[in-house]
Amino acid sequence: SVITDHIINENHSIGWDEIKILDHEPHYFKRLISEMIFIKNQ
């Protein structure tokens, strides 16, 4: 997966116990837009 590739290539570890759900959107394309907006606003 992309996450696994990132962990291996960047030597990062994921804090799985600290993960938070930021939004819930059942429609795939709306979810992509929501994710894009959240990332851009960081």
MILUMLUM-762230 format. One record per residue (C-alpha): x, y, z; residue in three letters; residue number from 1. Coordinates in pm, 1 decimal. Layout:
BEGIN
+----------+----------+----------+------+------+
!        X !        Y !        Z ! resn ! resi !
+----------+----------+----------+------+------+
!        X !        Y !        Z !  ALA !  NUM !
...
+----------+----------+----------+------+------+
//
This chain:
BEGIN
+----------+----------+----------+------+------+
!        X !        Y !        Z ! resn ! resi !
+----------+----------+----------+------+------+
!      0.0 !      0.0 !      0.0 !  SER !    1 !
!    100.2 !    363.1 !    -22.2 !  VAL !    2 !
!    128.8 !    379.3 !    355.7 !  ILE !    3 !
!    364.1 !     80.3 !    363.9 !  THR !    4 !
!    577.2 !    229.8 !     85.7 !  ASP !    5 !
!    601.4 !    557.8 !    277.0 !  HIS !    6 !
!    699.5 !    382.0 !    601.1 !  ILE !    7 !
!    974.1 !    186.9 !    424.0 !  ILE !    8 !
!   1104.4 !    466.5 !    199.5 !  ASN !    9 !
!   1099.4 !    742.9 !    462.4 !  GLU !   10 !
!   1186.6 !    526.4 !    764.0 !  ASN !   11 !
!    875.2 !    652.0 !    945.1 !  HIS !   12 !
!    656.1 !    475.1 !   1193.9 !  SER !   13 !
!    280.6 !    524.7 !   1217.5 !  ILE !   14 !
!    125.1 !    600.4 !   1557.0 !  GLY !   15 !
!   -174.8 !    372.6 !   1502.7 !  TRP !   16 !
!   -298.5 !    443.6 !   1858.2 !  ASP !   17 !
!   -315.6 !    817.3 !   1782.0 !  GLU !   18 !
!   -521.4 !    802.9 !   1460.5 !  ILE !   19 !
!   -833.4 !   1022.3 !   1451.7 !  LYS !   20 !
!  -1120.4 !   1011.2 !   1201.9 !  ILE !   21 !
!  -1150.1 !   1367.3 !   1074.4 !  LEU !   22 !
!  -1460.5 !   1332.6 !    858.4 !  ASP !   23 !
!  -1716.3 !   1078.3 !    743.0 !  HIS !   24 !
!  -1836.5 !   1086.8 !    382.8 !  GLU !   25 !
!  -2000.1 !    781.8 !    221.7 !  PRO !   26 !
!  -1952.2 !    909.1 !   -136.1 !  HIS !   27 !
!  -1605.5 !    835.0 !   -273.0 !  TYR !   28 !
!  -1548.4 !   1151.3 !   -479.5 !  PHE !   29 !
!  -1685.7 !   1379.6 !   -208.0 !  LYS !   30 !
!  -1452.2 !   1203.5 !     35.2 !  ARG !   31 !
!  -1155.0 !   1275.5 !   -192.8 !  LEU !   32 !
!  -1247.7 !   1643.5 !   -204.5 !  ILE !   33 !
!  -1288.8 !   1655.5 !    173.5 !  SER !   34 !
!   -946.3 !   1496.1 !    216.1 !  GLU !   35 !
!   -789.7 !   1738.5 !    -31.9 !  MET !   36 !
!   -935.8 !   2039.5 !    152.2 !  ILE !   37 !
!   -817.0 !   1911.5 !    490.1 !  PHE !   38 !
!   -461.8 !   1853.8 !    362.2 !  ILE !   39 !
!   -452.0 !   2196.4 !    195.3 !  LYS !   40 !
!   -567.1 !   2368.2 !    517.3 !  ASN !   41 !
!   -291.1 !   2212.1 !    728.4 !  GLN !   42 !
+----------+----------+----------+------+------+
//
